[in-house]
Amino acid sequence: MESQIGIDQFGNLDETDLKIIDALHKDGRVAFAQIAEQLNVSPGMIRQRYNRLVEQGYLKVVAITNPLRMGFTTMAMIGIRVDGSKLLTVAEKVSKLDEVIYMIISSGRFDIFAEVVCRSHEDLLRFITEKLSVIDGIRESESFMHLKIIKEVYF
């Protein structure tokens, strides 16, 4: 019964799939042979399941950069209030801005939250005044500067 709950909860994933995902989550460069040894299955089986997990959209393989090391020293979360009828249009326009690395439509005080990275405070000011505030439909925004990243998880 317990494994059935896991399958229902995660679509077509079984316990082996979840263990493969967990191993890759811990170290995305781990060899299939090493995962296979841990799970007592063949490397071919791991490769086949890995390919299926990617094809079905459960896994996406990407390189994650450290923004600070890349010269982006200013990060902020920006809450944006929007005219209701223009929400999706505004969201689409904001999402296309190069500085935006994460964006959600939300409920509550702000309609949109956009996380941005900039090279400096001056670049953040330029982003807010020359790119963000000129988008039709934005009523107001409030910026929350990142002071220190305590936890960062890529689920």
MOQUI-V522335 format. One record per residue. N is the residue number from 0. NEAR is the number of other C-alpha atoms within 10 Angstrom. D_FIRST is the distance of its C-alpha to the first C-alpha in Angstrom with 1 decimal. Layout:
n=N near=NEAR d_first=D_FIRST
n=N near=NEAR d_first=D_FIRST
This chain:
n=0 near=6 d_first=0.0
n=1 near=6 d_first=3.8
n=2 near=11 d_first=5.5
n=3 near=12 d_first=5.1
n=4 near=11 d_first=6.4
n=5 near=15 d_first=8.9
n=6 near=15 d_first=10.0
n=7 near=11 d_first=10.6
n=8 near=10 d_first=12.3
n=9 near=12 d_first=14.4
n=10 near=10 d_first=15.2
n=11 near=11 d_first=15.3
n=12 near=18 d_first=14.7
n=13 near=15 d_first=12.5
n=14 near=12 d_first=12.7
n=15 near=13 d_first=16.2
n=16 near=17 d_first=17.4
n=17 near=14 d_first=16.6
n=18 near=15 d_first=18.3
n=19 near=20 d_first=21.2
n=20 near=17 d_first=21.6
n=21 near=12 d_first=21.6
n=22 near=18 d_first=24.2
n=23 near=18 d_first=26.3
n=24 near=14 d_first=26.0
n=25 near=9 d_first=27.6
n=26 near=10 d_first=30.2
n=27 near=13 d_first=30.6
n=28 near=10 d_first=33.1
n=29 near=12 d_first=31.1
n=30 near=15 d_first=31.7
n=31 near=19 d_first=29.1
n=32 near=17 d_first=30.2
n=33 near=14 d_first=29.4
n=34 near=19 d_first=25.8
n=35 near=17 d_first=25.5
n=36 near=12 d_first=26.8
n=37 near=12 d_first=24.4
n=38 near=14 d_first=21.4
n=39 near=10 d_first=23.2
n=40 near=13 d_first=23.4
n=41 near=14 d_first=26.6
n=42 near=17 d_first=28.3
n=43 near=12 d_first=28.5
n=44 near=13 d_first=24.8
n=45 near=21 d_first=24.8
n=46 near=17 d_first=27.8
n=47 near=10 d_first=26.2
n=48 near=16 d_first=23.0
n=49 near=19 d_first=25.3
n=50 near=13 d_first=27.5
n=51 near=14 d_first=24.6
n=52 near=18 d_first=23.4
n=53 near=12 d_first=27.0
n=54 near=11 d_first=27.7
n=55 near=11 d_first=24.7
n=56 near=9 d_first=25.8
n=57 near=14 d_first=23.0
n=58 near=16 d_first=25.7
n=59 near=9 d_first=29.4
n=60 near=9 d_first=31.8
n=61 near=7 d_first=34.7
n=62 near=6 d_first=37.3
n=63 near=7 d_first=37.4
n=64 near=8 d_first=40.9
n=65 near=9 d_first=42.1
n=66 near=14 d_first=44.2
n=67 near=13 d_first=46.4
n=68 near=8 d_first=47.3
n=69 near=9 d_first=48.0
n=70 near=12 d_first=50.6
n=71 near=16 d_first=48.7
n=72 near=14 d_first=49.6
n=73 near=19 d_first=49.1
n=74 near=26 d_first=45.7
n=75 near=18 d_first=45.0
n=76 near=18 d_first=42.5
n=77 near=20 d_first=44.4
n=78 near=22 d_first=43.4
n=79 near=24 d_first=45.0
n=80 near=20 d_first=45.8
n=81 near=21 d_first=46.5
n=82 near=13 d_first=48.1
n=83 near=11 d_first=45.3
n=84 near=9 d_first=46.4
n=85 near=12 d_first=46.6
n=86 near=16 d_first=43.3
n=87 near=13 d_first=41.8
n=88 near=14 d_first=45.2
n=89 near=21 d_first=45.7
n=90 near=22 d_first=42.2
n=91 near=11 d_first=43.0
n=92 near=13 d_first=46.3
n=93 near=21 d_first=45.2
n=94 near=16 d_first=42.4
n=95 near=10 d_first=45.0
n=96 near=13 d_first=47.1
n=97 near=11 d_first=47.0
n=98 near=20 d_first=46.6
n=99 near=20 d_first=43.3
n=100 near=13 d_first=40.4
n=101 near=12 d_first=37.6
n=102 near=18 d_first=37.8
n=103 near=13 d_first=35.7
n=104 near=14 d_first=36.5
n=105 near=12 d_first=35.6
n=106 near=8 d_first=36.2
n=107 near=7 d_first=38.5
n=108 near=9 d_first=42.0
n=109 near=16 d_first=41.8
n=110 near=19 d_first=40.7
n=111 near=24 d_first=40.3
n=112 near=22 d_first=39.7
n=113 near=20 d_first=41.1
n=114 near=20 d_first=41.1
n=115 near=23 d_first=44.2
n=116 near=23 d_first=45.8
n=117 near=22 d_first=49.6
n=118 near=16 d_first=52.1
n=119 near=14 d_first=54.0
n=120 near=13 d_first=54.6
n=121 near=11 d_first=57.2
n=122 near=15 d_first=54.8
n=123 near=20 d_first=52.3
n=124 near=13 d_first=55.3
n=125 near=14 d_first=56.3
n=126 near=19 d_first=52.7
n=127 near=16 d_first=52.6
n=128 near=11 d_first=56.2
n=129 near=11 d_first=56.7
n=130 near=14 d_first=53.3
n=131 near=19 d_first=51.0
n=132 near=16 d_first=53.5
n=133 near=10 d_first=55.1
n=134 near=14 d_first=52.0
n=135 near=13 d_first=52.8
n=136 near=17 d_first=50.5
n=137 near=21 d_first=49.8
n=138 near=11 d_first=51.1
n=139 near=13 d_first=50.6
n=140 near=18 d_first=48.7
n=141 near=14 d_first=48.1
n=142 near=17 d_first=47.6
n=143 near=12 d_first=45.7
n=144 near=15 d_first=46.9
n=145 near=14 d_first=44.5
n=146 near=9 d_first=46.1
n=147 near=7 d_first=43.6
n=148 near=7 d_first=40.2
n=149 near=5 d_first=38.0
n=150 near=5 d_first=34.6
n=151 near=6 d_first=33.8
n=152 near=4 d_first=30.3
n=153 near=5 d_first=29.6
n=154 near=5 d_first=26.0
